[in-house]
Amino acid sequence: MSKEKTLRTLEETEVMQTAGIPAQETEGANVVLATEIIADLKKQLEEAKEEADNLEKDWEFCSQQRLILAMQTDIIDFTLKIFDYKCLSMALSYVKAVYNQQPPEEEEEQEGEE
């Protein structure tokens, strides 16, 4: 044992003797306190993991929405550059057909289940 540890142990023993606290009681209290701290830290870790998972899911959703909005903007930009009536009519027919074939949105499905 190093000199510092020995001195520190002696000081702790003196303090306990002066306060009239038996050494066994302080060791038991330390174990209980350490157990409580570990339990609290585990709980905080689980909460942090759950929050990190939620943030990751939110980030994925936002990223997907950004891609969808970019594609919609590109479609609108290209459509605005079409001046031929027949081409516009064909594009409109195609867009209507695609719109009718798309799967229902998840929000609508969830509302129907409730």
C-alpha positions as CSV (number, residue, x, y, z in Angstrom):
1,M,0.0,0.0,0.0
2,S,1.4,3.4,-0.9
3,K,2.1,6.0,1.8
4,E,-0.8,8.2,0.6
5,K,-3.3,5.4,0.8
6,T,-2.2,4.4,4.2
7,L,-2.5,8.0,5.5
8,R,-5.9,8.3,3.9
9,T,-7.1,5.1,5.5
10,L,-5.8,6.2,8.9
11,E,-7.6,9.6,8.5
12,E,-10.9,7.8,7.6
13,T,-10.6,5.5,10.6
14,E,-9.9,8.5,12.9
15,V,-12.9,10.4,11.6
16,M,-15.2,7.3,12.1
17,Q,-13.9,6.8,15.6
18,T,-14.4,10.5,16.4
19,A,-17.9,10.4,15.1
20,G,-18.7,7.2,16.9
21,I,-19.7,5.3,13.7
22,P,-18.7,1.7,13.6
23,A,-16.7,0.8,10.5
24,Q,-19.1,-2.0,9.5
25,E,-22.0,0.5,9.3
26,T,-20.2,2.8,6.9
27,E,-19.2,-0.1,4.7
28,G,-22.8,-1.3,4.4
29,A,-24.0,2.2,3.7
30,N,-21.3,2.6,1.0
31,V,-22.5,-0.7,-0.7
32,V,-26.1,0.4,-0.6
33,L,-25.2,3.9,-2.0
34,A,-23.1,2.3,-4.7
35,T,-25.9,-0.1,-5.6
36,E,-28.4,2.8,-5.9
37,I,-26.0,4.9,-8.0
38,I,-25.4,1.9,-10.3
39,A,-29.2,1.3,-10.7
40,D,-29.7,5.0,-11.4
41,L,-27.0,5.0,-14.0
42,K,-28.4,1.9,-15.7
43,K,-31.8,3.6,-15.9
44,Q,-30.3,6.7,-17.4
45,L,-28.4,4.6,-19.9
46,E,-31.5,2.8,-21.0
47,E,-33.4,6.1,-21.4
48,A,-30.5,7.5,-23.4
49,K,-30.5,4.5,-25.7
50,E,-34.2,4.8,-26.2
51,E,-33.8,8.5,-27.0
52,A,-31.0,7.8,-29.4
53,D,-33.2,5.2,-31.2
54,N,-36.0,7.7,-31.5
55,L,-33.7,10.4,-32.8
56,E,-32.3,7.9,-35.4
57,K,-35.8,7.0,-36.5
58,D,-36.8,10.7,-36.7
59,W,-33.6,11.5,-38.8
60,E,-34.4,8.7,-41.2
61,F,-38.0,9.9,-41.6
62,C,-36.8,13.5,-42.2
63,S,-34.2,12.3,-44.7
64,Q,-36.8,10.3,-46.6
65,Q,-39.2,13.3,-46.6
66,R,-36.4,15.5,-48.0
67,L,-35.8,13.1,-50.9
68,I,-39.6,13.0,-51.6
69,L,-39.9,16.8,-51.6
70,A,-36.8,17.1,-53.9
71,M,-38.4,14.6,-56.4
72,Q,-41.7,16.4,-56.3
73,T,-40.0,19.7,-57.0
74,D,-38.1,18.2,-59.9
75,I,-41.3,16.9,-61.4
76,I,-42.9,20.3,-61.1
77,D,-39.9,22.0,-62.6
78,F,-39.9,19.6,-65.6
79,T,-43.6,19.9,-66.1
80,L,-43.4,23.7,-66.2
81,K,-41.0,23.4,-69.1
82,I,-43.4,21.4,-71.2
83,F,-45.3,23.6,-73.7
84,D,-46.7,21.0,-76.1
85,Y,-50.4,20.2,-75.5
86,K,-50.1,16.5,-76.4
87,C,-47.0,16.1,-74.2
88,L,-48.8,17.8,-71.3
89,S,-51.9,15.6,-71.8
90,M,-49.7,12.5,-71.8
91,A,-47.9,13.6,-68.7
92,L,-51.2,14.4,-66.9
93,S,-52.5,10.9,-67.8
94,Y,-49.4,9.2,-66.5
95,V,-49.3,11.2,-63.3
96,K,-53.0,10.4,-62.6
97,A,-52.3,6.7,-63.2
98,V,-49.3,6.7,-60.9
99,Y,-51.3,8.6,-58.2
100,N,-54.1,6.0,-58.4
101,Q,-51.7,3.1,-58.0
102,Q,-49.7,4.4,-55.0
103,P,-50.2,2.5,-51.7
104,P,-52.2,4.3,-49.0
105,E,-50.3,6.5,-46.6
106,E,-49.4,4.9,-43.2
107,E,-51.3,7.6,-41.3
108,E,-54.6,6.7,-43.0
109,E,-54.0,3.0,-42.3
110,Q,-53.4,3.7,-38.6
111,E,-56.5,5.8,-38.3
112,G,-58.6,3.0,-39.7
113,E,-57.2,0.5,-37.2
114,E,-58.1,2.7,-34.2
